[in-house]
């Protein structure tokens, strides 16, 4: 485990921020790279079959990331253990220390000398992601938060979370607090497996405390079929994190997204990730080290690339992608320690249509025939604005796109027709460079492998 964040994760460059939006065939958001926007770490992702532990999708799943409030999953795991063993009781009143009361947001405003029940503390951690309540629980179980954090790390190792190190109970930033997408998936699976009855806390929609109602930060609970937990998180140094779980027809997928640029984009990626996981389980796709070129129904070509992991894991998938316009996230505190998602003031991602049944973002390094690449600059409900968008994008960088051909591609999607705006006739390097330049001008762009005659 590194003692501090690797230098290459601290680079603040346009190319690094551009690559942050590219996560294999799954994570295809393009972030607007403004100088005023904080740098974000590359996104990491993993989807897991909760019943078998089979990895259904992984991207940068073993790269160290700051967990933010996903840390509270371990705080709650140990609280559930204490309840199971009788060391805590749901109605037990816990004292609030000065240290707990002085925690930075997100919090419910506990005051020194007050008490809170164990169950209320758990509910406030689950819904509001209350840092003050997390510390109250930690002190009840470990005397001090520091001592409790050591127990958290020890239990992480026992669960097989080999790359996780905790330094506090809340997830507020500490330079030596690290985890990975794989470890968070392991922890999510452990919560469901070891404490199935108490896991229900994570599906709590809202929690009322002293006359105020706190809604659950996990928006998937309200609008994703089968979602029933687990935990969101945000600090500036980590970006927008989410471990989520959903069950459909007796099958459960656990997904992890680390390093999202906004809550909306993170949630959209998670929905895509979970959808893909369920599709993988239902299709019973064999485990292979790599997949050949895949030709979707309309003839557009996509490439599946094996990830740098043992052959037992799935290669990176080919599936739906969408155009995203993402505004920068602003911090609510100067030092970036405010964990509260509502205080982070994210600007919601604009997802025009869920396009892409027949194209995929291609990870760097894949082979591709020259001239079969294109850039896609949007998807629209009618053909005319799609054509105008493509022509306008070509005019922004004529040196690269002046000789391309405007193509408007109709696609049937969910019973409706949409029109993809593309510029075709590029090689891979030019397509990627064009998207890099367009993204700096806040123009959404995907570099895709396209059919010779789309």
LINBELDA-V96621 format. One line per field, one symbol per residue. ss: DSSP state (H for helix, E for strand, - for the rest). burial: 1 if it has 24 or more other C-alpha atoms within 12 Angstrom, else 0. A space follows every 50 residues. Layout:
ss: ???
burial: ???
//
This chain:
ss: ------HHH----HHHHHHH--E---E---E------------EEEEEE- ----EEEEE-----E--HHHHHHHHHHHHHHHHHH-------EEE--HHH H-------------EEEHHHHHHHHHH---HHHHHHHHHHHH--HHHHHH HHHHHHHH------E------------EE-HHHHHHHHHHHHHH---HHH HHH--EEEE--EEEE----HHHH---EEEEEEEEE---EEEEEEEEEE-- EEEEEEEEEE--HHHHHHHHHHHHHHHHHHHHH----------EE----- EE---------------------EEE--------------HHHH-----E E---------E-----------EEEEEEEE--HHHHHHHHHHHHHH-HHH H---EEEEEEEEE--EEEEEEEEEEE-HHHHHHHHHHHHH-----EEEE- ----
burial: 00001000100001101111111111111111100011111111111111 00111111111111111111111111111110100001100001111011 10111111110000111111111111111111111111111101100111 11101100101111111111111111111111111111111100100110 11111110100001111111100101111111111111111111111000 01111111111111111111111111111110000000010001000001 11111110000011111111111111111111000111111111111011 10111111111111010100111111111110100111111011001001 10011111111000000111111111111111111111111111111111 1001
//
